[in-house]
């Protein structure tokens, strides 16, 4: 690319600016976290070589995500450093640092699903749930995530809700599945 083809702007040049709209996540009241639930986990792995990932996984299994207070407890009661734990938790996509919904909807955007119009599924779900990718509904029932591959390419386009896979979907069918789950939850 030739940089000489670009025009240098002067301080007084006017630019058309587009303001970014921040994504607003619904704020739910924070429930106090019972850190004593971690005690058996810490006892099991404390002092063991390679304990970092099992401790993070176990903590996430307890709370659905890894709360800040849990990181602090792990640092205080094990030889793990906060920076190391946070580095691992932010590197691996399996770990969550925020609460998630009761049901996690994963829409596959791998190659097979992408060419079969996975975007239509994501668009329909975002509109129906009134959330963006990575967000949780205000009622705490659903979290929507786009993922690289669910490993069920023969079902493309596909999504998973919790551990159940759904395939050969349209946007309307995906919304209907989620609405049926919501109806069952409200009974």
C-alpha positions as CSV (number, residue, x, y, z in Angstrom):
1,X,0.0,0.0,0.0
2,X,1.4,3.4,-0.9
3,X,1.0,5.9,1.9
4,X,1.7,8.8,-0.4
5,X,-1.9,8.4,-1.8
6,X,-3.4,9.5,1.5
7,X,-4.2,13.1,2.3
8,X,-2.8,14.5,5.5
9,X,-5.4,16.3,7.5
10,X,-4.8,19.7,9.1
11,X,-6.1,20.6,12.6
12,X,-8.9,22.8,11.2
13,X,-10.1,20.3,8.6
14,X,-13.6,19.2,9.4
15,X,-14.4,15.5,9.5
16,X,-17.7,13.7,9.6
17,X,-17.5,11.7,12.8
18,X,-19.7,8.8,13.7
19,X,-20.3,8.5,17.4
20,X,-20.1,4.9,18.6
21,X,-23.1,3.8,20.6
22,X,-22.0,1.9,23.6
23,X,-23.6,-1.5,24.1
24,X,-25.7,-1.4,27.3
25,X,-25.8,-4.6,29.4
26,X,-28.8,-4.9,31.6
27,X,-27.8,-4.3,35.2
28,X,-29.2,-6.9,37.5
29,X,-28.9,-6.7,41.3
30,X,-25.7,-8.4,42.5
31,X,-26.4,-11.4,44.7
32,X,-23.8,-11.9,47.4
33,X,-21.4,-14.7,46.5
34,X,-20.9,-17.5,49.1
35,X,-17.1,-18.0,48.8
36,X,-17.2,-20.9,51.3
37,X,-18.5,-23.0,48.4
38,X,-14.9,-22.9,47.1
39,X,-13.4,-24.4,50.2
40,X,-13.6,-28.1,49.1
41,X,-12.3,-27.2,45.7
42,X,-9.3,-25.3,47.1
43,X,-8.6,-28.2,49.6
44,X,-8.6,-30.6,46.7
45,X,-6.2,-28.7,44.4
46,X,-4.1,-26.6,46.8
47,X,-0.4,-27.1,46.3
48,X,-0.9,-29.5,43.4
49,X,1.1,-28.9,40.2
50,X,-1.1,-27.8,37.3
51,X,-3.9,-26.7,39.6
52,X,-4.7,-23.4,37.9
53,X,-7.1,-24.5,35.2
54,X,-8.9,-27.1,37.4
55,X,-9.4,-24.4,40.1
56,X,-10.8,-21.9,37.5
57,X,-13.1,-24.6,36.0
58,X,-14.3,-25.7,39.4
59,X,-15.0,-22.1,40.4
60,X,-16.9,-21.5,37.3
61,X,-18.9,-24.6,37.8
62,X,-20.0,-23.3,41.2
63,X,-21.1,-19.8,40.1
64,X,-21.6,-20.0,36.4
65,X,-18.7,-17.6,35.9
66,X,-15.6,-16.6,37.9
67,X,-16.4,-13.6,40.2
68,X,-13.8,-11.1,41.1
69,X,-14.0,-12.2,44.7
70,X,-13.3,-15.8,43.7
71,X,-10.1,-14.7,42.0
72,X,-9.1,-12.9,45.2
73,X,-9.9,-15.9,47.4
74,X,-7.9,-18.2,45.2
75,X,-4.9,-15.8,45.3
76,X,-5.1,-15.6,49.1
77,X,-5.4,-19.3,49.7
78,X,-3.2,-20.8,47.0
79,X,0.2,-19.8,45.6
80,X,-1.5,-18.5,42.4
81,X,-1.0,-14.9,41.3
82,X,-4.0,-12.8,40.3
83,X,-2.3,-11.8,37.1
84,X,-1.7,-15.4,36.1
85,X,-5.2,-16.5,36.9
86,X,-6.7,-13.5,35.0
87,X,-4.4,-14.1,32.1
88,X,-5.5,-17.7,31.7
89,X,-9.2,-16.8,32.3
90,X,-9.2,-14.2,29.6
91,X,-7.2,-16.3,27.1
92,X,-9.4,-19.3,27.1
93,X,-12.9,-18.8,25.8
94,X,-14.4,-21.4,28.1
95,X,-14.0,-19.0,31.1
96,X,-16.5,-16.3,31.8
97,X,-15.9,-13.2,33.9
98,X,-19.6,-12.1,34.0
99,X,-22.8,-13.8,35.0
100,X,-24.6,-15.6,32.2
101,X,-28.2,-16.5,31.6
102,X,-29.8,-19.7,32.7
103,X,-29.7,-20.9,29.1
104,X,-26.8,-20.3,26.8
105,X,-27.6,-20.1,23.1
106,X,-24.6,-20.8,20.9
107,X,-25.0,-20.0,17.2
108,X,-22.5,-21.7,15.0
109,X,-20.7,-19.4,12.5
110,X,-18.2,-22.0,11.2
111,X,-17.7,-22.4,7.5
112,X,-20.6,-24.8,6.9
113,X,-23.0,-22.8,9.0
114,X,-21.8,-19.5,7.6
115,X,-22.5,-20.5,4.0
116,X,-25.9,-21.9,5.0
117,X,-26.8,-18.4,6.4
118,X,-26.1,-18.6,10.1
119,X,-26.3,-14.8,10.1
120,X,-30.1,-15.1,9.7
121,X,-30.3,-17.1,12.9
122,X,-28.1,-14.7,14.9
123,X,-30.1,-11.7,13.5
124,X,-33.4,-13.2,14.3
125,X,-32.4,-14.2,17.9
126,X,-30.8,-10.7,18.6
127,X,-34.1,-9.1,17.5
128,X,-36.3,-11.5,19.4
129,X,-34.3,-11.4,22.6
130,X,-33.4,-7.7,22.3
131,X,-29.7,-8.3,23.1
132,X,-26.5,-8.3,21.2
133,X,-24.0,-11.1,20.8
134,X,-22.4,-11.9,24.2
135,X,-25.2,-10.3,26.2
136,X,-27.8,-11.7,28.6
137,X,-31.5,-10.9,28.5
138,X,-32.8,-8.6,31.2
139,X,-34.7,-11.5,32.9
140,X,-31.4,-13.5,33.1
141,X,-32.9,-16.4,31.1
142,X,-30.7,-16.3,28.0
143,X,-27.2,-15.5,26.9
144,X,-26.5,-15.3,23.2
145,X,-23.1,-16.3,21.8
146,X,-21.7,-16.6,18.3
147,X,-19.2,-19.5,18.2
148,X,-16.6,-20.6,15.7
149,X,-17.8,-24.2,15.4
150,X,-20.2,-26.6,17.2
151,X,-18.9,-29.6,15.4
152,X,-22.2,-30.6,13.8
153,X,-21.5,-29.4,10.3
154,X,-24.0,-31.9,8.7
155,X,-26.8,-29.9,10.6
156,X,-25.8,-26.5,9.2
157,X,-26.9,-24.0,10.1
158,X,-27.0,-25.0,13.7
159,X,-27.3,-23.7,17.2
160,X,-27.1,-25.2,20.7
161,X,-29.2,-24.3,23.7
162,X,-27.3,-25.6,26.7
163,X,-26.3,-29.1,25.6
164,X,-29.0,-29.7,23.0
165,X,-28.1,-29.2,19.3
166,X,-30.6,-27.9,16.7
167,X,-29.9,-28.0,13.0
168,X,-31.1,-27.1,9.5
169,X,-32.5,-24.0,11.1
170,X,-34.0,-20.8,9.8
171,X,-34.2,-17.6,11.8
172,X,-37.9,-18.2,12.6
173,X,-37.3,-21.7,13.7
174,X,-34.5,-20.6,16.0
175,X,-36.7,-18.0,17.6
176,X,-39.6,-20.5,18.0
177,X,-37.2,-22.9,19.9
178,X,-36.2,-20.1,22.3
179,X,-39.8,-19.0,22.8
180,X,-40.8,-22.6,23.6
181,X,-38.0,-22.7,26.3
182,X,-39.3,-19.5,27.7
183,X,-42.9,-20.8,27.9
184,X,-41.7,-23.9,29.8
185,X,-39.7,-21.7,32.2
186,X,-42.7,-19.5,33.0
187,X,-45.0,-22.5,33.8
